[in-house]
Amino acid sequence: MTTQRVNMDLDKDLWKQVGIRAIEEGINKKDLVEKALTNYLKEEEKMKTYYTVVIDTNPRAMNTEEVEYKGNDLQAAIKAAEHEWDRMNKQDKSHHMVEVRDIIPVDYDEDGEVLNYDWDVVWERA
């Protein structure tokens, strides 16, 4: 990890509270500020909505693949899924499912990078 020197003016009482909390946690102010910023960014990431379109290419084998759309616009994701459904049905009637999933980050490493996701189906055609 590389570091970045940062100089800024903060509210005096806020900085005092940071010092008190750092003492309570047995860490220095710098580590407390980094921890607070990391946690804040994790919470922001959890609130972001991210959609992906998934097709079931082989229902018996539970074989799925993500296609065509990844982003945070639900209507665009549904439009991409409908397009994929129409395209698949013109080519091969054996496809059984297209769905739009809301992707939810659930596990992070110490640097705040997402390790694992969960998902909910928000639109489906089968």
N, C-alpha and C positions, 0 to 999 in steps of 0.2 A: 504494500500500500504506500503510495506517495502522499506527502503532506502538502498543505497549502497554508501559508501564513495569512491570517486574517486580522485586520485591525478595524474595530468599530466602536461606536459609542452606544452603551446600553444604559437603561434606567438603573440608577444606583441601588434602589431597593430590590429590584429584580436580581441584580448581580449578588447582593447580600444573601438573598434566598437561595441562589445557586450554591453559594459557599456553604450555607447551613446544610442543604440537602447533600452536598458532596461529603461533608463530614459525617452525616448520618449513614451514608452508604459506604463510607470508608474508601472513597476514590477522590481523585483530584478534580478540580472544576473543569478542566479540559475534557476529561473522560466523561463527566456528567453531561456536558454540552453535546459531545459527539453522540452519546447514548440517546439524549433527548431528540436530537435532530434525526437520528436513524429511526427511532420509534415514530416520530411525526411523519416521516416519509413513508414508512410501512403502512400507517393508518391511511394516508392519502392514497397509496396504491390499492389498498383494500376497497376503498370507496370508488375506484375507477371501474367502469363497466367495460368489459372486453368480450366480444362475441367471435365465434368461429363457426363455420359451416362444416358439418361432418356428414359423410355418406357411408352407408353400410354396404360394402362391396361384396360381402359374402356372409349372409346372416347366420348360416350354420357354423361358420368358423369364428364368428364374432370379430370379423375383420372390418375395421373402419379406417377411413383416411380423411384428413382435413383437406379441404379444397377451396380455392377461389377467393374466399373472403376472410380476412382477419382485421378487426378494427373495433371501434366503439360506437358505431351507428347501427342501432337495431334494425331500422327500416332497410338500410342497405344490406345488412346480413340476410334478412328475410327475402329481399329481392334476389340476392345471389343464390339463396337456397332454392327458391322457386325456379330460377333459371337452370340450376343444376338438376332439379327434379325433371323438368321438361326435357332437357338434353339426354338424361339417362333413359327416360321412357321412349324416346325416339330411337335410341340405339339398341337397348336391351331391356325387356320387360322384367327381368329377374331381380332387379334391384328393389329392395324392400323398404328403405328408409333414407330420408334426408332430415337432418335436424340442425337447428341453430342452438348453440350452447353459450351460456353466460359463463365465462371463465373467471374463477375466483382464486386468487393467490391465498395459500394457507400455511406455507412454511418458508422461512427465510434463513439464510446463513448469517454469520456475524457481521457481514458487510451490507446486509439489507437486500441481497439478491434473492429473488424468488427461487425456491428449490422445488416446491410441489404446488400443484393446482388442484382444485376441485371444480366441478361444473354442474350447472342446472340446465335442463332442456327448457327453452323458452318458446320454441316453435318446432313443429314436427309434421312431416308428411310421410305416410307409410302406405 
